[in-house]
Amino acid sequence: MHDYLSKILTFLFFIFWLPCQSQEKPNILFIAVDDLRNELGVHEGSQAITPNLDALANAGSLFTHHYVQVPTCGASRHSILTGRRPYKKVHLSNRAIEKEISDKPETDVPESFIHQLKTSGYHTVGIGKIAHSADGYLYEYEEEPSNQRELPHSWCEMHFDAGKWSTGWNAFFAYANGENRQSLKKQVKPYEAGNTDDEGYPDGLTANLAVSKLKELKNSKQPFFLGVGFFKPHLPFNAPKKYWDLYDRDKIKVSDNPHLLKNVHLSSYNNNGEFNQYALGEEKAYLEQPVSETYAKKIRHAYLAAVSYTDAQIGKVLKELKASGLDKNTVIIIWGDHGWHLGDQRMWGKHTLFENALKSTLIIKEPSIESQPNRIDQIVESVDIYPTILEIAQLKPKTTLDGMSLIPLLRGKKNWNQPYAYSYFKNGITLRTPKYRLTKYYRGQKPVIELYDHTQSQNESINIAEESPKIVDRLMPILSQGNTGLYDNIN
């Protein structure tokens, strides 16, 4: 009986204790930001005031051409967590993680890169929105929180402070008075300049949690992975008034590409549904009729204020990382889960296969690399982050990955073996090369092929596929390689 009990205790030791124990590895601070397009002060042409992220980019590496796999939150996060491009229709959905990961038993194949870190000795801590759920648990927007974890095997610890909003999803759509989009039945504006301090919105509480956790982790003898998810600048564009006051609205520039694209079917667009559901917005956005310049400036102002608010919260976390001395052995990754149309091509939102919805922020600082290039212009994808993190942690993948480690680029390598990115949505696949974007849709509405020349303009305004058959023919085989079985009728 004693031998039997001893074996049981040994088994439990290896299953529950060992995965969260120490190894000599660098720490990893991963910060996910909702809807953060390339809108930082460090980006050319940006109007954003983001001193903390600018400083990090100048100390590390800013990827100027980083593209997500899917321009919607849950599906984009499924790709980065699994290191895979979409190969099922469910992988294009915000419920991709719930349907594909959440109810699965633990196996030797990790559910995410975080899971592999955990089973390899990292202490993994999640704060806020890392997968799709606002707080890491599965429940609908207006339901009471469940106890079912979205990533059941990835975290040693998981935390969220919902404050006066009570639940994660209420906090995600929070207004400063403690109400939220759901409780107010969408009778709200898509923006708010709150007369409150940073803790008057949930991201301020998330920053405080992260700072407190870093103070604990600095005494740990084992490496950690700390994932921190910030909500803003996701709609509603709510932020303390002091961040609105950073900007002079009269000087804010509206989109330089505000018109409908030429030679493109309307089914390629989004219908601004996410934006228009905020019922008290002064104007609705329609493809047939653009919003006024006055309102376009107001909404851009709101987005910029939300970006500056998030920058300040990230700054608090980075300040504590440095104060604790952890910055010397902690790799920092800042990732935006997709881009956003700010009136570009008459759209306010994501959910397209155009540049504005697919290009997002990516900054990496690896302290063991003495001289990182501050600006990396090569095309990279979100699926590249999984193998990058494994190489940082000195680990080999335990499953098939579609991306490539970015470490060579961080070390200054100029020749990149994958000079293109694939993205998927709206029954289509798009290929981004250094010169072009080629998109193929699997639909009845024509045209189904779109080609944009990025050597002429960064704005995608004219589909030149019909007049450029040689370019289309040359790129189409590369685009076809990006098909992962998602569309049965692909050629």
C-alpha positions in Angstrom: 0.0 0.0 0.0 2.8 2.4 0.9 4.6 1.7 -2.5 1.3 2.3 -4.4 0.8 5.6 -2.6 4.4 6.6 -3.3 3.9 6.0 -7.0 0.8 8.0 -7.0 2.5 11.0 -5.4 5.4 10.7 -7.8 3.0 10.8 -10.7 1.3 13.8 -9.4 4.6 15.6 -8.8 5.6 15.2 -12.5 2.1 16.1 -13.8 1.4 19.2 -11.6 4.6 20.5 -10.1 7.3 19.9 -12.6 5.8 21.8 -15.5 6.0 25.1 -13.6 9.5 24.6 -12.2 12.8 26.3 -13.1 15.3 26.3 -15.9 17.9 28.7 -17.0 16.0 30.4 -19.8 15.1 34.1 -20.6 11.9 35.5 -19.4 9.2 36.5 -22.0 6.8 39.4 -21.6 4.2 39.2 -24.3 1.7 42.1 -24.6 -1.3 41.7 -26.9 -3.2 44.8 -27.9 -6.6 44.8 -29.5 -7.1 46.5 -32.9 -3.7 48.2 -32.9 -2.8 49.0 -36.5 0.5 50.6 -37.4 -0.5 53.7 -35.6 2.4 54.6 -33.3 4.4 57.7 -33.3 7.4 55.8 -34.5 5.6 54.9 -37.8 6.1 57.3 -40.7 3.0 59.4 -41.2 1.3 58.4 -37.9 -0.4 61.0 -35.7 -0.3 58.9 -32.6 1.5 60.1 -29.4 3.1 57.0 -28.0 6.3 57.8 -26.2 6.6 54.4 -24.4 6.2 52.2 -27.4 8.3 54.5 -29.5 11.2 54.2 -27.0 10.8 50.4 -27.0 10.8 50.3 -30.8 14.0 52.4 -30.8 15.6 50.1 -28.3 14.5 47.0 -30.0 13.1 46.2 -33.5 10.0 47.6 -35.1 8.5 45.3 -37.8 7.0 47.7 -40.3 5.4 45.0 -42.5 3.8 42.5 -40.1 0.6 40.9 -41.2 -1.9 38.9 -39.3 -3.5 35.7 -40.7 -7.1 36.7 -40.1 -8.5 40.2 -39.6 -10.7 39.3 -36.6 -9.7 38.9 -33.0 -10.4 35.3 -32.1 -9.2 33.8 -35.3 -6.0 35.9 -35.4 -5.2 34.8 -31.9 -5.9 31.2 -32.7 -3.2 31.5 -35.5 -0.6 33.1 -33.3 -1.2 30.7 -30.4 -1.1 27.6 -32.6 1.5 28.8 -35.1 -0.8 27.7 -37.9 -2.6 29.4 -40.8 -6.3 28.6 -41.0 -7.1 25.3 -42.6 -10.8 24.9 -41.5 -13.6 27.4 -41.9 -13.9 27.5 -38.0 -10.4 29.0 -38.0 -11.8 32.2 -39.5 -14.2 32.6 -36.6 -13.9 34.4 -33.3 -14.9 31.0 -31.7 -11.8 29.2 -33.2 -10.1 28.7 -29.9 -13.3 27.7 -28.1 -14.1 25.1 -30.8 -10.7 23.8 -31.4 -8.8 24.0 -28.1 -11.0 24.7 -25.0 -12.6 21.3 -24.5 -9.7 19.1 -25.5 -7.7 16.9 -23.1 -4.0 17.5 -22.5 -1.7 15.6 -24.9 1.9 15.6 -25.9 0.9 18.1 -28.7 0.7 21.5 -27.0 -2.5 23.5 -27.3 -0.4 26.7 -27.7 3.1 27.9 -27.5 2.3 28.9 -23.9 1.5 25.3 -23.1 4.8 24.1 -24.5 6.6 26.8 -22.4 4.7 25.6 -19.3 5.6 21.9 -19.8 9.2 22.9 -20.4 9.7 24.7 -17.1 8.3 28.1 -17.6 6.0 29.7 -15.0 3.2 31.0 -17.3 1.0 33.8 -16.1 -1.9 35.3 -18.1 -3.5 38.7 -17.3 -6.4 40.0 -19.4 -7.1 39.1 -23.0 -4.5 36.8 -24.6 -6.8 34.4 -26.4 -10.2 35.7 -27.5 -12.0 35.8 -24.1 -11.7 39.0 -22.2 -10.6 37.3 -19.0 -9.7 33.8 -20.2 -13.0 32.0 -19.4 -15.7 30.8 -21.7 -19.1 32.5 -21.6 -21.2 34.8 -23.8 -21.2 38.6 -23.5 -24.3 38.8 -21.3 -23.8 35.6 -19.3 -22.3 35.1 -15.9 -18.6 33.9 -16.1 -18.0 30.2 -16.2 -15.1 28.3 -14.7 -14.1 26.7 -18.0 -10.7 28.1 -19.2 -10.4 29.0 -22.8 -6.8 27.6 -22.8 -7.2 24.8 -20.2 -3.6 23.6 -20.2 -1.5 26.7 -20.8 -1.5 28.7 -17.6 0.1 28.2 -14.2 -1.8 31.4 -13.1 -4.5 33.5 -14.7 -5.7 36.8 -13.5 -8.1 39.6 -14.4 -9.5 42.6 -12.4 -13.0 43.4 -13.8 -13.4 46.2 -11.2 -16.8 47.8 -11.1 -17.8 46.1 -14.3 -18.0 42.7 -12.6 -17.2 40.5 -15.6 -14.6 40.3 -18.3 -16.9 41.0 -21.1 -18.6 43.9 -19.3 -15.1 45.3 -18.8 -14.2 44.8 -22.4 -17.0 47.2 -23.5 -16.7 49.4 -20.4 -17.8 53.0 -19.9 -16.4 55.1 -17.1 -19.7 55.1 -15.0 -19.5 51.3 -14.6 -22.0 50.5 -17.3 -21.1 48.7 -20.6 -22.4 48.3 -24.1 -24.5 45.3 -23.2 -26.1 46.8 -20.1 -27.0 49.9 -22.0 -28.5 47.9 -24.9 -26.1 49.4 -27.3 -27.6 52.9 -26.7 -24.1 54.3 -26.5 -21.6 56.3 -28.4 -18.6 54.6 -30.0 -16.3 56.8 -27.9 -15.9 58.4 -24.5 -13.6 61.0 -23.0 -14.0 60.0 -19.3 -13.4 62.4 -16.5 -11.4 59.8 -14.6 -7.9 58.5 -14.0 -6.3 55.5 -15.6 -8.0 53.1 -13.3 -11.3 54.4 -14.4 -11.2 52.0 -17.3 -10.2 48.3 -17.2 -6.8 48.6 -18.9 -5.5 50.7 -16.0 -6.5 47.8 -13.7 -4.7 45.3 -16.0 -1.6 47.4 -15.9 -1.7 47.4 -12.1 -2.0 43.6 -12.0 0.9 43.2 -14.3 3.1 45.6 -12.3 2.2 43.7 -9.1 2.9 40.3 -10.7 6.4 41.5 -11.9 7.2 42.5 -8.4 6.5 38.9 -7.4 8.2 37.3 -10.3 11.5 39.1 -9.8 12.2 36.8 -6.8 11.4 33.6 -8.8 14.3 31.3 -9.7 12.4 30.0 -12.7 11.9 31.7 -16.0 8.4 33.1 -16.7 6.1 33.9 -19.5 3.9 36.8 -18.7 1.1 37.5 -21.1 -0.7 40.8 -20.7 -3.7 41.7 -22.9 -5.0 45.3 -23.2 -8.4 46.1 -24.7 -7.9 49.5 -26.2 -8.0 50.7 -28.9 -10.8 48.3 -29.5 -14.3 49.8 -29.8 -15.7 51.7 -28.0 -12.8 54.2 -28.2 -13.0 55.1 -24.5 -10.1 56.7 -22.6 -9.5 59.2 -19.8 -9.9 62.8 -21.0 -6.2 63.6 -20.4 -5.3 61.4 -23.4 -7.8 63.2 -25.6 -6.2 66.4 -24.5 -2.9 65.4 -26.0 -4.4 66.1 -29.5 -5.7 69.2 -31.3 -8.6 67.8 -33.3 -8.4 70.6 -35.8 -4.9 69.3 -36.7 -5.9 65.7 -37.0 -5.7 64.5 -40.6 -8.4 62.2 -42.0 -7.6 59.3 -44.3 -5.7 60.0 -47.4 -7.5 57.1 -49.0 -11.2 57.7 -48.2 -12.8 56.6 -51.5 -14.2 53.2 -52.6 -11.7 51.2 -54.6 -11.9 50.9 -58.3 -12.7 47.6 -60.0 -13.7 46.0 -56.7 -17.0 44.3 -55.8 -18.8 45.5 -52.7 -18.6 42.1 -51.1 -14.8 42.7 -50.6 -15.6 45.4 -48.1 -16.9 45.3 -44.6 -20.3 46.9 -44.0 -19.2 48.9 -40.9 -21.6 46.8 -38.8 -19.4 46.7 -35.7 -19.0 50.5 -35.7 -22.7 51.2 -36.5 -24.1 49.1 -33.7 -23.1 51.9 -31.3 -26.6 53.4 -31.6 -25.9 56.9 -30.3 -23.0 57.7 -32.7 -23.8 61.1 -34.3 -23.4 59.5 -37.8 -23.5 56.1 -39.3 -20.8 54.9 -41.7 -22.1 53.6 -45.0 -20.2 52.6 -48.2 -22.7 54.6 -50.2 -22.1 57.8 -48.2 -19.0 58.6 -46.2 -19.2 60.3 -42.8 -18.5 64.0 -42.7 -15.0 65.2 -42.3 -15.9 66.6 -38.8 -17.1 63.2 -37.6 -14.1 61.4 -39.3 -11.8 63.7 -37.3 -13.7 63.0 -34.0 -13.5 59.2 -34.5 -9.8 59.4 -35.4 -9.3 61.6 -32.4 -11.0 58.9 -30.2 -8.9 56.1 -31.7 -5.7 58.1 -31.1 -6.7 58.9 -27.5 -7.3 55.2 -26.9 -3.9 54.3 -28.4 -2.2 56.9 -26.2 -4.0 55.5 -23.1 -2.8 52.0 -23.9 0.7 53.3 -24.5 0.7 54.8 -21.0 -0.4 51.5 -19.4 2.3 49.6 -21.3 4.7 52.2 -20.1 3.9 51.4 -16.5 4.6 47.7 -17.1 7.9 48.4 -18.9 8.9 50.8 -16.1 8.4 48.1 -13.5 10.3 45.6 -15.6 13.3 47.9 -15.7 13.0 48.9 -12.0 13.1 45.2 -11.0 16.1 44.5 -13.1 14.2 41.9 -15.0 14.6 43.8 -18.3 18.2 42.4 -18.6 16.9 38.9 -19.2 13.3 39.4 -20.5 12.3 39.4 -24.1 9.5 41.9 -24.8 7.0 41.3 -27.6 4.3 43.8 -28.4 1.6 42.5 -30.8 -1.5 44.0 -32.3 -4.0 41.3 -33.2 -4.9 43.0 -36.5 -5.3 46.4 -38.1 -8.3 48.7 -38.6 -9.8 51.0 -41.3 -10.1 54.5 -39.9 -12.3 55.7 -42.8 -9.9 54.2 -45.3 -11.8 53.1 -48.4 -15.0 54.3 -46.5 -14.7 51.6 -43.8 -14.5 51.9 -40.1 -13.4 48.5 -38.8 -11.4 45.4 -39.6 -12.9 42.3 -41.4 -11.3 42.8 -44.9 -8.4 41.5 -46.9 -7.0 44.9 -47.5 -3.8 46.3 -46.1 -5.4 48.4 -43.4 -7.1 45.5 -41.7 -4.1 43.0 -42.0 -1.1 45.1 -41.1 -0.6 45.5 -37.4 2.0 46.5 -34.8 4.9 44.1 -33.9 7.8 45.2 -31.7 10.4 42.8 -30.3 13.3 43.6 -27.9 15.7 40.7 -27.3 18.2 41.9 -24.6 20.8 39.2 -25.4 21.2 40.6 -29.0 23.5 43.6 -28.6 22.6 45.5 -31.7 19.2 44.9 -33.1 18.1 46.7 -36.2 15.6 49.3 -35.1 13.5 48.9 -38.2 12.8 45.7 -40.0 11.0 46.1 -43.3 10.9 42.5 -44.4 7.4 41.0 -44.6 6.6 38.8 -41.7 3.5 37.0 -40.4 1.9 36.4 -37.0 2.6 32.7 -37.4 6.3 33.5 -37.2 5.9 34.5 -33.5 5.4 30.9 -32.3 8.8 29.6 -33.6 10.5 32.8 -32.6 9.4 32.3 -29.0 10.5 28.6 -29.1 13.9 29.7 -30.3 14.1 32.3 -27.5 13.3 29.6 -25.0 15.8 27.1 -26.6 13.0 24.7 -27.5 12.1 22.6 -30.5 8.5 22.5 -31.8 6.4 19.5 -30.9 3.9 20.1 -33.7 3.7 21.4 -37.2 4.2 25.1 -37.5 3.7 27.3 -40.6 5.9 30.2 -39.7 9.6 30.9 -39.4 11.7 32.2 -36.4 12.3 35.9 -36.6 15.6 35.7 -34.6 17.8 35.9 -37.8 16.1 39.2 -38.7 16.6 40.5 -35.1 20.3 39.6 -35.5 20.4 41.7 -38.7 20.1 39.1 -41.4 18.9 40.8 -44.6 17.9 37.8 -46.7 14.6 36.5 -45.5 13.6 33.0 -46.9 9.8 33.8 -46.8 9.3 37.2 -48.5 5.5 37.1 -48.4 2.5 36.8 -46.1 -0.8 35.0 -46.3 -4.1 36.1 -44.9 -7.6 34.7 -45.1 -11.2 36.0 -44.7 -14.5 36.5 -46.6 -14.0 33.4 -48.7 -10.7 34.6 -49.9 -6.9 34.3 -49.7 -4.6 37.2 -50.0 -0.8 37.1 -50.7 1.4 40.1 -49.7 4.8 40.3 -51.4 7.2 43.2 -51.2 5.7 44.8 -54.3 2.1 43.5 -54.6 -1.0 42.3 -52.9 -2.8 39.5 -54.8 -6.2 38.4 -53.6 -8.4 35.5 -54.8 -12.0 35.1 -53.7 -14.1 32.0 -53.9 -17.5 33.6 -54.5 -20.0 34.3 -57.3 -19.6 38.0 -57.4 -16.9 39.3 -59.8 -14.2 40.3 -60.0 -12.7 37.5 -57.9 -9.1 38.5 -58.5 -7.7 41.7 -57.1 -4.1 43.0 -57.5 -2.6 46.1 -55.9 0.7 47.6 -56.7 2.5 48.7 -53.6 5.5 50.1 -55.5 3.3 52.9 -56.7 1.4 53.6 -53.5 0.9 52.2 -50.1 -2.8 52.9 -50.5 -4.8 50.2 -52.1 -7.2 52.2 -54.3 -7.2 50.5 -57.8 -7.5 46.8 -58.6 -5.1 46.4 -61.6 -5.6 42.6 -62.0 -7.3 42.8 -65.4 -4.7 45.0 -66.9 -1.8 43.0 -65.4 -2.3 39.4 -66.4 1.4 38.5 -66.4 1.9 39.6 -62.8 -1.2 37.7 -61.7 0.0 34.6 -63.5 3.4 34.8 -61.9 2.0 35.3 -58.4 -1.0 32.9 -58.5 1.1 29.7 -57.9 2.6 31.4 -54.8 -0.9 32.3 -53.6 -2.1 28.7 -54.2 0.7 27.5 -52.0 -0.9 29.3 -49.1 -4.1 27.3 -49.5 -4.3 25.0 -46.5 -7.4 23.1 -47.5 -9.6 26.0 -46.5 -11.5 26.1 -49.8 -12.4 22.9 -51.6 -12.6 24.4 -55.0 -9.2 26.1 -55.1 -7.2 25.6 -58.3 
